[in-house]
Amino acid sequence: MVQNKVQPFFIYFKKMMKFYDLKARGVPQVLFVLLLAVSFGLVLLVRPLVLDYTIYVQQVYNAYMDILSSENAEDPSLLLKKIMELQNSETFSQLMSSSVKIIGFSLLQQILLKLLSYFYLGAYLCDLEYERPSMSCYLRKFLKALPRFIGFNLFFYLGLVIVFIAVTFLFALITALVPVLYFAVNLVIFLIPVVWFIIQVIFIFKDITFLDTGVSIWRNFRLSAGLSSGNRFTIAKNIIFIVCLNLVIQMFSFESQLVTLFIVSFLEVIILLIKQRLIALMYLSRTRRTGENTPAEVSN
């Protein structure tokens, strides 16, 4: 596979901002509506659960503080008994139930968004490679890559969760054994978003490789990391541009919370599509010969 350099985002700016542009008629509009329905619709669905959750959290917190301020706090056995009673209470059960439901809906939302945006990524890749792609071309590319895409991401995110749990347990153990390291451990925890950002940069091409090649799930770990090698600083700057766009829209606020949620969801979908186009453009810069124009470039 040819390996060239990834360009700064402003080189791709004009093309990546055309999130509404796919060659098969009607496809971008339908995809956008579906993405917005998932993004905004599930937020509306979860809102009552979140309100219940905040109420239960406050009730459990108040009950816990009452236990600590009571006379039972001086007797460890009575204190433990009261805490166990609180954990077996109906309020605590409702709190756990609400938590599970919120996590479940949030996970479902992310899965659906990832699948729909992956279809868009494959469709845009078709547009860049073929003069007149059709809906069947989009579907073939998506369905051919889908099993490997799902398998890889299951292993990828499961591995990250296992590592996160192991590191959290290790830090908790270190803090318990050496309390003086508490602040150092907290500093490391604050660096978790930075670590996640670095992982995103290294594996930025982990999904698109399945759309473009027949690479296996296991080989893709090495292939996707290898494609970003030597270009990670540029890729990081490009991703920071997307992150900044997301931060800007989070600042939007209106009198109606519902209007705010809708506008933020609307803009988040746009940024998601822009990111997918940017990934496709960076990938083609990395894997195609210099001077090898795609049909999209010729037509432009």
Backbone as CSV, one residue per row, in Angstrom:
resi,resn,N_x,N_y,N_z,CA_x,CA_y,CA_z,C_x,C_y,C_z
1,MET,0.847,-1.202,0.000,0.000,0.000,0.000,0.880,1.249,0.000
2,VAL,0.610,2.179,-0.867,1.372,3.425,-0.952,1.146,4.241,0.317
3,GLN,2.224,4.874,0.831,2.098,5.660,2.053,2.675,7.053,1.843
4,ASN,1.796,8.035,1.740,2.181,9.431,1.604,1.864,10.162,2.902
5,LYS,1.963,11.455,2.869,1.762,12.258,4.069,0.328,12.782,4.174
6,VAL,-0.186,12.789,5.400,-1.475,13.413,5.691,-1.280,14.923,5.709
7,GLN,-2.232,15.653,5.124,-2.147,17.110,5.033,-2.897,17.776,6.194
8,PRO,-2.574,19.029,6.514,-3.337,19.774,7.523,-4.799,19.923,7.098
9,PHE,-5.686,20.101,8.076,-7.126,20.096,7.808,-7.556,21.175,6.817
10,PHE,-6.853,22.314,6.790,-7.298,23.393,5.898,-7.131,23.024,4.421
11,ILE,-6.280,22.043,4.127,-6.149,21.553,2.751,-7.428,20.823,2.329
12,TYR,-8.054,20.158,3.295,-9.280,19.395,3.020,-10.543,20.205,3.314
13,PHE,-10.387,21.426,3.787,-11.499,22.169,4.382,-12.718,22.250,3.466
14,LYS,-12.512,22.635,2.220,-13.632,22.834,1.298,-14.433,21.552,1.109
15,LYS,-13.731,20.436,0.927,-14.418,19.165,0.677,-15.085,18.614,1.933
16,MET,-14.392,18.727,3.057,-14.950,18.106,4.260,-16.161,18.873,4.795
17,MET,-16.271,20.154,4.475,-17.411,20.931,4.948,-18.687,20.661,4.148
18,LYS,-18.559,19.983,3.007,-19.738,19.657,2.197,-20.376,18.362,2.696
19,PHE,-20.768,18.352,3.963,-21.317,17.157,4.603,-22.615,16.684,3.955
20,TYR,-23.282,17.583,3.272,-24.584,17.308,2.650,-24.443,16.700,1.256
21,ASP,-23.212,16.506,0.799,-22.972,16.169,-0.606,-22.555,14.715,-0.778
22,LEU,-23.498,13.885,-1.255,-23.201,12.535,-1.733,-23.811,12.409,-3.125
23,LYS,-23.182,11.599,-3.975,-23.609,11.553,-5.375,-24.933,10.828,-5.583
24,ALA,-25.238,9.841,-4.751,-26.519,9.136,-4.865,-27.621,10.021,-4.288
25,ARG,-28.595,10.359,-5.076,-29.624,11.325,-4.688,-30.443,10.834,-3.500
26,GLY,-30.685,11.738,-2.575,-31.542,11.452,-1.428,-30.843,10.790,-0.258
27,VAL,-29.694,10.172,-0.495,-29.009,9.429,0.567,-28.544,10.339,1.702
28,PRO,-27.860,11.465,1.420,-27.403,12.308,2.533,-28.552,12.874,3.362
29,GLN,-29.661,13.200,2.700,-30.808,13.749,3.426,-31.405,12.702,4.379
30,VAL,-31.576,11.479,3.870,-32.133,10.401,4.698,-31.199,10.085,5.861
31,LEU,-29.907,9.997,5.573,-28.926,9.716,6.622,-28.928,10.800,7.699
32,PHE,-29.017,12.042,7.266,-29.008,13.151,8.222,-30.224,13.084,9.145
33,VAL,-31.388,12.810,8.569,-32.613,12.715,9.373,-32.513,11.558,10.366
34,LEU,-31.979,10.418,9.922,-31.821,9.262,10.808,-30.849,9.569,11.944
35,LEU,-29.738,10.203,11.608,-28.755,10.562,12.632,-29.338,11.549,13.641
36,LEU,-30.097,12.515,13.145,-30.717,13.500,14.036,-31.774,12.843,14.920
37,ALA,-32.524,11.897,14.351,-33.542,11.178,15.124,-32.897,10.391,16.263
38,VAL,-31.766,9.766,15.975,-31.059,8.999,17.003,-30.456,9.931,18.050
39,SER,-29.811,10.998,17.584,-29.127,11.924,18.491,-30.108,12.680,19.385
40,PHE,-31.135,13.274,18.776,-32.084,14.089,19.532,-33.199,13.244,20.140
41,GLY,-33.686,12.255,19.379,-34.802,11.439,19.845,-34.488,10.669,21.111
42,LEU,-33.314,10.041,21.162,-32.954,9.272,22.348,-32.659,10.175,23.544
43,VAL,-32.194,11.394,23.275,-32.002,12.363,24.368,-33.348,12.694,25.009
44,LEU,-34.365,12.896,24.179,-35.713,13.155,24.697,-36.232,11.965,25.495
45,LEU,-35.922,10.764,25.006,-36.377,9.543,25.667,-35.732,9.380,27.039
46,VAL,-34.485,9.792,27.153,-33.728,9.599,28.394,-33.984,10.717,29.409
47,ARG,-34.464,11.867,28.950,-34.649,13.026,29.844,-35.428,12.707,31.119
48,PRO,-36.604,12.037,31.040,-37.326,11.714,32.278,-36.513,10.818,33.212
49,LEU,-35.737,9.897,32.626,-34.904,9.011,33.441,-33.810,9.797,34.162
50,VAL,-33.248,10.786,33.469,-32.197,11.614,34.075,-32.767,12.435,35.233
51,LEU,-33.975,12.962,35.054,-34.617,13.732,36.125,-34.872,12.846,37.337
52,ASP,-35.383,11.629,37.097,-35.594,10.676,38.196,-34.269,10.337,38.875
53,TYR,-33.237,10.154,38.057,-31.918,9.795,38.578,-31.390,10.869,39.533
54,THR,-31.519,12.138,39.144,-31.022,13.223,40.006,-31.789,13.279,41.330
55,ILE,-33.092,12.984,41.270,-33.901,12.962,42.500,-33.440,11.837,43.416
56,TYR,-33.242,10.637,42.849,-32.810,9.490,43.652,-31.417,9.712,44.236
57,VAL,-30.530,10.328,43.452,-29.175,10.627,43.949,-29.253,11.549,45.163
58,GLN,-30.086,12.573,45.077,-30.229,13.518,46.184,-30.806,12.829,47.417
59,GLN,-31.802,11.955,47.213,-32.414,11.244,48.332,-31.420,10.310,49.013
60,VAL,-30.655,9.569,48.209,-29.652,8.655,48.769,-28.564,9.440,49.490
61,TYR,-28.150,10.549,48.901,-27.115,11.390,49.522,-27.593,11.932,50.870
62,ASN,-28.832,12.426,50.915,-29.380,12.956,52.167,-29.461,11.869,53.236
63,ALA,-29.910,10.670,52.826,-30.005,9.551,53.770,-28.622,9.166,54.295
64,TYR,-27.640,9.176,53.409,-26.270,8.823,53.798,-25.701,9.855,54.775
65,MET,-25.948,11.128,54.518,-25.459,12.178,55.414,-26.157,12.109,56.773
66,ASP,-27.437,11.729,56.772,-28.159,11.556,58.038,-27.531,10.441,58.864
67,ILE,-27.126,9.372,58.192,-26.482,8.250,58.888,-25.162,8.692,59.511
68,LEU,-24.380,9.447,58.741,-23.070,9.895,59.224,-23.181,10.891,60.378
69,SER,-24.266,11.653,60.390,-24.432,12.666,61.441,-25.173,12.133,62.665
70,SER,-25.650,10.903,62.592,-26.388,10.323,63.713,-25.424,9.735,64.747
71,GLU,-25.982,9.296,65.871,-25.167,8.690,66.924,-24.565,7.359,66.480
72,ASN,-25.194,6.712,65.491,-24.703,5.415,65.019,-23.324,5.520,64.380
73,ALA,-22.941,6.731,63.978,-21.657,6.909,63.302,-20.488,6.576,64.212
74,GLU,-20.711,6.627,65.548,-19.630,6.338,66.490,-19.418,4.845,66.676
75,ASP,-20.399,4.053,66.285,-20.298,2.591,66.406,-20.150,1.992,65.010
76,PRO,-18.970,1.454,64.660,-18.737,0.929,63.301,-19.738,-0.136,62.875
77,SER,-20.131,-1.017,63.801,-21.057,-2.095,63.444,-22.442,-1.541,63.124
78,LEU,-22.907,-0.573,63.929,-24.210,0.047,63.662,-24.171,0.893,62.391
79,LEU,-23.034,1.559,62.187,-22.875,2.374,60.973,-22.956,1.504,59.729
80,LEU,-22.255,0.364,59.774,-22.280,-0.563,58.640,-23.683,-1.112,58.414
81,LYS,-24.394,-1.397,59.507,-25.756,-1.920,59.407,-26.683,-0.909,58.731
82,LYS,-26.565,0.363,59.116,-27.399,1.410,58.524,-27.090,1.607,57.036
83,ILE,-25.812,1.532,56.704,-25.422,1.683,55.294,-25.962,0.526,54.461
84,MET,-25.910,-0.692,55.027,-26.455,-1.857,54.327,-27.963,-1.721,54.151
85,GLU,-28.638,-1.184,55.160,-30.084,-0.954,55.050,-30.386,0.056,53.946
86,LEU,-29.537,1.074,53.853,-29.714,2.072,52.789,-29.538,1.429,51.415
87,GLN,-28.532,0.562,51.276,-28.275,-0.094,49.992,-29.390,-1.066,49.615
88,ASN,-30.099,-1.577,50.612,-31.212,-2.498,50.346,-32.558,-1.784,50.247
89,SER,-32.537,-0.466,50.346,-33.781,0.307,50.320,-34.337,0.423,48.904
90,GLU,-35.618,0.781,48.827,-36.287,0.950,47.537,-35.681,2.118,46.753
91,THR,-35.312,3.178,47.467,-34.727,4.354,46.800,-33.418,3.997,46.108
92,PHE,-32.572,3.228,46.803,-31.286,2.831,46.218,-31.501,1.909,45.018
93,SER,-32.494,1.027,45.112,-32.814,0.136,43.982,-33.273,0.940,42.769
94,GLN,-34.097,1.958,43.019,-34.556,2.823,41.931,-33.390,3.593,41.314
95,LEU,-32.443,4.015,42.157,-31.253,4.719,41.672,-30.441,3.822,40.740
96,MET,-30.222,2.573,41.151,-29.462,1.628,40.324,-30.203,1.314,39.024
97,SER,-31.534,1.164,39.132,-32.339,0.872,37.945,-32.268,2.018,36.936
98,SER,-32.376,3.250,37.428,-32.280,4.420,36.542,-30.901,4.509,35.898
99,SER,-29.869,4.198,36.678,-28.498,4.248,36.155,-28.316,3.267,35.009
100,VAL,-28.804,2.043,35.200,-28.674,1.008,34.167,-29.425,1.409,32.902
101,LYS,-30.632,1.958,33.067,-31.429,2.373,31.907,-30.743,3.503,31.138
102,ILE,-30.214,4.479,31.861,-29.531,5.608,31.206,-28.304,5.122,30.450
103,ILE,-27.519,4.254,31.084,-26.329,3.701,30.425,-26.728,2.899,29.194
104,GLY,-27.803,2.117,29.320,-28.271,1.301,28.198,-28.707,2.142,27.009
105,PHE,-29.503,3.181,27.269,-29.956,4.058,26.182,-28.786,4.824,25.558
106,SER,-27.857,5.267,26.400,-26.686,5.992,25.884,-25.831,5.087,25.008
107,LEU,-25.676,3.835,25.438,-24.903,2.869,24.652,-25.590,2.581,23.323
108,LEU,-26.921,2.414,23.363,-27.686,2.181,22.137,-27.544,3.361,21.185
109,GLN,-27.600,4.571,21.717,-27.453,5.770,20.890,-26.097,5.791,20.196
110,GLN,-25.033,5.504,20.945,-23.690,5.535,20.372,-23.499,4.457,19.311
111,ILE,-24.087,3.281,19.529,-23.982,2.192,18.547,-24.673,2.578,17.242
112,LEU,-25.893,3.120,17.353,-26.640,3.517,16.158,-25.940,4.656,15.417
113,LEU,-25.430,5.632,16.163,-24.700,6.738,15.533,-23.451,6.230,14.825
114,LYS,-22.772,5.286,15.447,-21.542,4.751,14.861,-21.849,3.983,13.578
115,LEU,-22.921,3.186,13.580,-23.288,2.416,12.384,-23.711,3.338,11.237
116,LEU,-24.542,4.323,11.533,-25.016,5.243,10.494,-23.876,6.095,9.937
117,SER,-23.009,6.572,10.820,-21.878,7.383,10.351,-20.872,6.526,9.586
118,TYR,-20.808,5.231,9.920,-19.916,4.326,9.183,-20.436,4.103,7.767
119,PHE,-21.753,4.000,7.634,-22.346,3.897,6.299,-22.017,5.149,5.491
120,TYR,-22.117,6.312,6.137,-21.788,7.575,5.464,-20.323,7.590,5.039
121,LEU,-19.440,7.102,5.898,-18.012,7.053,5.576,-17.765,6.197,4.340
122,GLY,-18.426,5.035,4.286,-18.285,4.162,3.114,-18.859,4.795,1.861
123,ALA,-19.986,5.494,2.018,-20.607,6.161,0.871,-19.702,7.260,0.323
124,TYR,-19.107,8.029,1.217,-18.216,9.107,0.773,-16.960,8.537,0.121
125,LEU,-16.478,7.416,0.636,-15.318,6.764,0.021,-15.658,6.306,-1.393
126,CYS,-16.874,5.792,-1.585,-17.339,5.428,-2.937,-17.352,6.652,-3.850
127,ASP,-17.849,7.769,-3.322,-17.900,9.005,-4.111,-16.513,9.446,-4.560
128,LEU,-15.529,9.266,-3.695,-14.166,9.686,-4.008,-13.480,8.739,-4.992
129,GLU,-13.948,7.496,-5.049,-13.279,6.487,-5.873,-13.949,6.277,-7.227
130,TYR,-15.257,6.514,-7.302,-15.999,6.215,-8.528,-16.687,7.466,-9.070
131,GLU,-16.803,7.493,-10.396,-17.403,8.644,-11.068,-18.890,8.761,-10.773
132,ARG,-19.614,7.624,-10.850,-21.062,7.644,-10.642,-21.487,6.491,-9.731
133,PRO,-21.206,6.592,-8.456,-21.604,5.530,-7.531,-23.115,5.527,-7.320
134,SER,-23.642,4.374,-6.981,-25.079,4.236,-6.741,-25.309,3.786,-5.298
135,MET,-26.568,3.721,-4.917,-26.923,3.256,-3.583,-26.448,1.823,-3.367
136,SER,-26.512,1.007,-4.412,-26.055,-0.385,-4.303,-24.558,-0.452,-4.016
137,CYS,-23.800,0.490,-4.578,-22.354,0.577,-4.305,-22.123,0.895,-2.831
138,TYR,-22.891,1.841,-2.301,-22.787,2.190,-0.886,-23.072,0.978,-0.006
139,LEU,-24.167,0.263,-0.334,-24.575,-0.882,0.478,-23.558,-2.013,0.414
140,ARG,-23.039,-2.293,-0.778,-22.053,-3.375,-0.922,-20.814,-3.099,-0.077
141,LYS,-20.324,-1.889,-0.180,-19.113,-1.533,0.576,-19.368,-1.622,2.076
142,PHE,-20.523,-1.128,2.516,-20.872,-1.135,3.935,-21.053,-2.557,4.462
143,LEU,-21.851,-3.362,3.756,-22.156,-4.715,4.225,-20.940,-5.631,4.190
144,LYS,-20.062,-5.426,3.207,-18.847,-6.237,3.113,-17.922,-5.977,4.300
145,ALA,-17.878,-4.734,4.746,-16.978,-4.365,5.849,-17.615,-4.540,7.225
146,LEU,-18.953,-4.600,7.284,-19.668,-4.540,8.561,-19.267,-5.617,9.569
147,PRO,-19.209,-6.919,9.198,-18.849,-7.935,10.200,-17.480,-7.688,10.825
148,ARG,-16.489,-7.340,9.995,-15.145,-7.079,10.530,-15.127,-5.797,11.364
149,PHE,-15.882,-4.804,10.911,-15.995,-3.540,11.648,-16.557,-3.778,13.050
150,ILE,-17.633,-4.559,13.144,-18.250,-4.858,14.440,-17.303,-5.676,15.306
151,GLY,-16.710,-6.728,14.717,-15.801,-7.582,15.471,-14.610,-6.818,16.023
152,PHE,-14.005,-5.998,15.172,-12.833,-5.229,15.602,-13.183,-4.282,16.746
153,ASN,-14.287,-3.548,16.595,-14.644,-2.568,17.617,-15.052,-3.215,18.936
154,LEU,-15.632,-4.419,18.873,-15.928,-5.148,20.108,-14.643,-5.448,20.868
155,PHE,-13.648,-5.984,20.163,-12.366,-6.287,20.803,-11.650,-5.006,21.243
156,PHE,-11.710,-3.990,20.404,-11.000,-2.732,20.674,-11.523,-2.067,21.948
157,TYR,-12.842,-1.868,22.019,-13.402,-1.161,23.172,-13.446,-2.043,24.417
158,LEU,-13.630,-3.353,24.231,-13.577,-4.264,25.379,-12.183,-4.241,25.997
159,GLY,-11.163,-4.229,25.134,-9.791,-4.145,25.622,-9.541,-2.860,26.392
160,LEU,-10.053,-1.749,25.873,-9.886,-0.462,26.555,-10.584,-0.456,27.914
161,VAL,-11.782,-1.056,27.976,-12.522,-1.115,29.244,-11.759,-1.954,30.265
162,ILE,-11.233,-3.101,29.825,-10.471,-3.971,30.729,-9.230,-3.253,31.257
163,VAL,-8.518,-2.583,30.364,-7.323,-1.827,30.779,-7.705,-0.717,31.757
164,PHE,-8.811,-0.015,31.474,-9.264,1.069,32.351,-9.596,0.542,33.747
165,ILE,-10.319,-0.586,33.807,-10.677,-1.178,35.106,-9.426,-1.615,35.860
166,ALA,-8.491,-2.249,35.136,-7.252,-2.717,35.768,-6.434,-1.550,36.318
167,VAL,-6.321,-0.480,35.533,-5.552,0.697,35.966,-6.235,1.377,37.151
168,THR,-7.573,1.478,37.100,-8.319,2.083,38.208,-8.122,1.290,39.495
169,PHE,-8.197,-0.045,39.379,-7.991,-0.910,40.550,-6.577,-0.747,41.098
170,LEU,-5.599,-0.689,40.195,-4.199,-0.536,40.604,-3.984,0.787,41.332
171,PHE,-4.558,1.864,40.795,-4.413,3.174,41.431,-5.105,3.204,42.795
172,ALA,-6.275,2.559,42.897,-6.983,2.498,44.180,-6.154,1.738,45.211
173,LEU,-5.518,0.655,44.764,-4.671,-0.142,45.654,-3.454,0.657,46.114
174,ILE,-2.832,1.370,45.175,-1.661,2.195,45.510,-2.039,3.279,46.519
175,THR,-3.195,3.911,46.301,-3.653,4.973,47.204,-3.915,4.430,48.603
176,ALA,-4.490,3.200,48.673,-4.774,2.590,49.974,-3.491,2.227,50.718
177,LEU,-2.497,1.744,49.982,-1.238,1.315,50.602,-0.318,2.491,50.913
178,VAL,-0.312,3.484,50.000,0.563,4.658,50.176,-0.283,5.924,50.020
179,PRO,-0.989,6.352,51.085,-1.888,7.515,50.996,-1.220,8.790,50.500
180,VAL,0.090,8.906,50.728,0.789,10.121,50.323,0.783,10.307,48.807
181,LEU,0.536,9.206,48.069,0.514,9.274,46.602,-0.870,9.630,46.050
182,TYR,-1.804,9.992,46.940,-3.178,10.275,46.524,-3.239,11.354,45.448
183,PHE,-2.521,12.450,45.659,-2.566,13.563,44.699,-1.897,13.191,43.382
184,ALA,-0.831,12.393,43.449,-0.161,11.945,42.226,-1.083,11.052,41.405
185,VAL,-1.826,10.178,42.096,-2.773,9.288,41.413,-3.888,10.104,40.773
186,ASN,-4.390,11.120,41.494,-5.437,11.988,40.935,-4.960,12.719,39.693
187,LEU,-3.698,13.128,39.702,-3.129,13.803,38.538,-3.129,12.877,37.330
188,VAL,-2.789,11.609,37.559,-2.791,10.624,36.476,-4.208,10.427,35.945
189,ILE,-5.194,10.400,36.854,-6.594,10.229,36.444,-7.045,11.392,35.561
190,PHE,-6.599,12.600,35.881,-6.945,13.775,35.071,-6.358,13.684,33.663
191,LEU,-5.335,12.845,33.502,-4.691,12.693,32.195,-5.401,11.670,31.306
192,ILE,-6.441,11.022,31.830,-7.165,10.008,31.053,-7.695,10.563,29.726
193,PRO,-8.316,11.770,29.694,-8.755,12.317,28.397,-7.615,12.490,27.403
194,VAL,-6.432,12.835,27.899,-5.270,12.989,27.015,-4.876,11.639,26.424
195,VAL,-4.895,10.607,27.272,-4.573,9.250,26.802,-5.583,8.805,25.750
196,TRP,-6.874,9.080,25.992,-7.920,8.717,25.035,-7.727,9.444,23.712
197,PHE,-7.328,10.703,23.774,-7.065,11.475,22.559,-5.910,10.853,21.770
198,ILE,-4.857,10.448,22.458,-3.700,9.825,21.799,-4.105,8.518,21.126
199,ILE,-4.947,7.731,21.799,-5.430,6.470,21.220,-6.236,6.744,19.954
200,GLN,-7.083,7.780,19.993,-7.857,8.158,18.809,-6.952,8.526,17.642
201,VAL,-5.880,9.233,17.926,-4.937,9.636,16.875,-4.256,8.411,16.274
202,ILE,-3.780,7.510,17.125,-3.059,6.320,16.654,-3.950,5.443,15.786
203,PHE,-5.214,5.292,16.197,-6.122,4.378,15.495,-7.197,5.138,14.708
204,ILE,-6.854,6.296,14.186,-7.819,7.111,13.444,-8.358,6.390,12.213
205,PHE,-7.554,5.488,11.621,-7.962,4.793,10.397,-8.472,3.375,10.667
206,LYS,-8.803,3.055,11.918,-9.165,1.687,12.279,-10.450,1.191,11.616
207,ASP,-11.344,2.091,11.247,-12.621,1.687,10.647,-12.603,1.740,9.123
208,ILE,-11.973,2.757,8.579,-12.004,2.941,7.125,-11.209,1.867,6.393
209,THR,-10.232,1.254,7.062,-9.435,0.202,6.416,-10.307,-0.977,5.995
210,PHE,-11.352,-1.271,6.760,-12.248,-2.373,6.401,-13.047,-2.052,5.140
211,LEU,-13.346,-0.784,4.928,-14.086,-0.370,3.734,-13.220,-0.409,2.482
212,ASP,-11.925,-0.232,2.648,-11.024,-0.108,1.501,-10.214,-1.364,1.223
213,THR,-10.044,-2.224,2.226,-9.217,-3.427,2.061,-9.925,-4.641,2.641
214,GLY,-9.342,-5.796,2.411,-9.871,-7.041,2.977,-9.132,-7.450,4.228
215,VAL,-8.536,-6.499,4.925,-7.731,-6.792,6.112,-8.563,-7.504,7.180
216,SER,-7.922,-8.456,7.874,-8.604,-9.191,8.937,-8.685,-8.341,10.205
217,ILE,-9.493,-8.802,11.142,-9.679,-8.068,12.399,-8.358,-7.891,13.130
218,TRP,-7.586,-8.977,13.257,-6.356,-8.917,14.044,-5.272,-8.113,13.336
219,ARG,-5.153,-8.268,12.036,-4.134,-7.515,11.298,-4.438,-6.023,11.271
220,ASN,-5.704,-5.678,11.475,-6.085,-4.269,11.395,-5.497,-3.442,12.535
221,PHE,-5.232,-4.071,13.667,-4.596,-3.337,14.761,-3.250,-2.778,14.293
222,ARG,-2.481,-3.636,13.621,-1.160,-3.210,13.146,-1.275,-2.269,11.947
223,LEU,-2.197,-2.584,11.019,-2.339,-1.773,9.810,-2.783,-0.351,10.136
224,SER,-3.823,-0.220,10.944,-4.359,1.114,11.252,-3.354,1.952,12.039
225,ALA,-2.645,1.317,12.968,-1.616,2.045,13.719,-0.459,2.435,12.804
226,GLY,-0.118,1.551,11.860,0.967,1.843,10.928,0.641,2.986,9.984
227,LEU,-0.621,3.099,9.584,-1.024,4.171,8.667,-0.923,5.554,9.310
228,SER,-1.140,5.610,10.611,-1.032,6.910,11.291,0.412,7.250,11.656
229,SER,1.280,6.239,11.651,2.678,6.455,12.025,3.348,7.481,11.111
230,GLY,4.096,8.392,11.709,4.787,9.425,10.948,3.921,10.619,10.604
231,ASN,2.618,10.512,10.888,1.676,11.602,10.570,0.843,12.002,11.784
232,ARG,1.191,11.482,12.943,0.315,11.630,14.105,0.204,13.062,14.606
233,PHE,1.247,13.835,14.453,1.172,15.233,14.884,0.176,16.005,14.016
234,THR,0.235,15.771,12.705,-0.716,16.428,11.790,-2.133,15.940,12.043
235,ILE,-2.283,14.615,12.234,-3.603,14.041,12.527,-4.155,14.630,13.819
236,ALA,-3.301,14.764,14.836,-3.730,15.330,16.119,-4.260,16.747,15.938
237,LYS,-3.563,17.555,15.160,-4.022,18.931,14.911,-5.355,18.927,14.168
238,ASN,-5.525,17.995,13.242,-6.788,17.903,12.503,-7.943,17.512,13.423
239,ILE,-7.678,16.568,14.338,-8.716,16.136,15.272,-9.040,17.249,16.263
240,ILE,-8.021,17.992,16.676,-8.248,19.118,17.592,-9.210,20.125,16.969
241,PHE,-9.121,20.313,15.656,-10.057,21.205,14.965,-11.494,20.717,15.156
242,ILE,-11.710,19.402,15.018,-13.047,18.832,15.217,-13.479,18.978,16.672
243,VAL,-12.558,18.720,17.598,-12.857,18.859,19.027,-13.261,20.297,19.353
244,CYS,-12.567,21.253,18.771,-12.891,22.673,18.997,-14.291,23.009,18.490
245,LEU,-14.660,22.438,17.347,-16.020,22.651,16.833,-17.053,22.119,17.821
246,ASN,-16.787,20.938,18.382,-17.704,20.355,19.370,-17.792,21.212,20.625
247,LEU,-16.664,21.747,21.060,-16.663,22.598,22.250,-17.458,23.878,22.022
248,VAL,-17.358,24.426,20.832,-18.081,25.661,20.502,-19.589,25.446,20.580
249,ILE,-20.072,24.345,20.008,-21.526,24.123,19.998,-22.059,23.805,21.394
250,GLN,-21.205,23.281,22.276,-21.648,23.011,23.643,-21.910,24.299,24.415
251,MET,-21.400,25.407,23.907,-21.605,26.702,24.562,-22.951,27.325,24.210
252,PHE,-23.625,26.779,23.200,-24.902,27.345,22.778,-25.941,27.156,23.876
253,SER,-26.691,28.198,24.129,-27.734,28.124,25.152,-28.890,29.045,24.777
254,PHE,-30.113,28.527,24.958,-31.319,29.301,24.665,-32.262,29.204,25.863
255,GLU,-33.281,30.038,25.866,-34.219,30.040,26.989,-34.896,28.684,27.136
256,SER,-35.247,28.081,26.030,-35.872,26.764,26.064,-34.796,25.678,26.035
257,GLN,-34.809,24.816,27.042,-33.835,23.727,27.089,-34.038,22.766,25.925
258,LEU,-35.303,22.585,25.524,-35.610,21.690,24.410,-35.008,22.220,23.109
259,VAL,-35.121,23.524,22.895,-34.536,24.146,21.697,-33.020,23.996,21.717
260,THR,-32.421,24.201,22.886,-30.969,24.049,23.023,-30.534,22.638,22.669
261,LEU,-31.246,21.640,23.203,-30.912,20.241,22.929,-31.022,19.928,21.440
262,PHE,-32.070,20.465,20.801,-32.264,20.192,19.376,-31.149,20.809,18.544
263,ILE,-30.830,22.069,18.811,-29.795,22.754,18.024,-28.432,22.105,18.236
264,VAL,-28.125,21.751,19.480,-26.846,21.084,19.762,-26.783,19.734,19.054
265,SER,-27.877,18.962,19.108,-27.917,17.666,18.419,-27.764,17.847,16.911
266,PHE,-28.436,18.854,16.372,-28.372,19.160,14.941,-26.928,19.445,14.516
267,LEU,-26.253,20.285,15.279,-24.872,20.657,14.947,-23.901,19.506,15.198
268,GLU,-24.188,18.688,16.211,-23.333,17.524,16.485,-23.356,16.540,15.323
269,VAL,-24.523,16.366,14.716,-24.633,15.480,13.550,-23.800,16.031,12.395
270,ILE,-23.880,17.326,12.172,-23.085,17.953,11.102,-21.595,17.729,11.340
271,ILE,-21.155,17.949,12.570,-19.732,17.780,12.887,-19.313,16.322,12.755
272,LEU,-20.194,15.397,13.114,-19.901,13.972,12.947,-19.658,13.631,11.482
273,LEU,-20.490,14.163,10.595,-20.327,13.914,9.161,-19.064,14.585,8.623
274,ILE,-18.776,15.783,9.106,-17.542,16.475,8.704,-16.324,15.655,9.116
275,LYS,-16.364,15.093,10.318,-15.245,14.270,10.795,-15.053,13.040,9.914
276,GLN,-16.154,12.406,9.512,-16.048,11.222,8.651,-15.423,11.581,7.304
277,ARG,-15.803,12.708,6.761,-15.212,13.150,5.489,-13.725,13.459,5.659
278,LEU,-13.377,14.076,6.766,-11.969,14.383,7.032,-11.149,13.103,7.131
279,ILE,-11.683,12.090,7.817,-10.982,10.804,7.934,-10.763,10.187,6.565
280,ALA,-11.805,10.210,5.720,-11.685,9.643,4.370,-10.632,10.384,3.554
281,LEU,-10.617,11.696,3.645,-9.655,12.498,2.879,-8.224,12.279,3.375
282,MET,-8.047,12.190,4.687,-6.717,11.912,5.235,-6.248,10.518,4.829
283,TYR,-7.180,9.568,4.838,-6.841,8.188,4.470,-6.389,8.101,3.016
284,LEU,-7.102,8.770,2.132,-6.719,8.747,0.715,-5.382,9.454,0.495
285,SER,-5.138,10.526,1.227,-3.833,11.192,1.137,-2.715,10.245,1.564
286,ARG,-3.008,9.412,2.531,-2.009,8.491,3.079,-1.776,7.278,2.189
287,THR,-2.801,6.821,1.498,-2.706,5.527,0.809,-2.676,5.605,-0.711
288,ARG,-2.957,6.770,-1.293,-2.947,6.881,-2.752,-1.684,7.585,-3.215
289,ARG,-1.254,7.275,-4.419,-0.039,7.885,-4.968,-0.208,9.389,-5.134
290,THR,0.855,10.110,-4.902,0.848,11.556,-5.113,0.540,11.863,-6.571
291,GLY,-0.452,12.728,-6.772,-0.832,13.083,-8.139,-1.889,12.175,-8.725
292,GLU,-2.292,11.148,-7.961,-3.335,10.239,-8.434,-4.685,10.819,-8.054
293,ASN,-5.352,11.434,-8.973,-6.608,12.121,-8.697,-7.760,11.147,-8.591
294,THR,-8.649,11.420,-7.664,-9.886,10.668,-7.574,-10.904,11.301,-8.507
295,PRO,-11.993,10.575,-8.847,-13.029,11.155,-9.685,-13.578,12.448,-9.116
296,ALA,-13.662,12.500,-7.777,-14.189,13.716,-7.150,-13.283,14.897,-7.404
297,GLU,-11.974,14.655,-7.371,-11.029,15.736,-7.602,-11.077,16.197,-9.051
298,VAL,-11.240,15.241,-9.961,-11.304,15.586,-11.380,-12.522,16.449,-11.660
299,SER,-13.658,16.059,-11.068,-14.902,16.798,-11.317,-14.864,18.184,-10.700
300,ASN,-14.040,18.336,-9.636,-13.927,19.658,-9.026,-12.894,20.508,-9.742
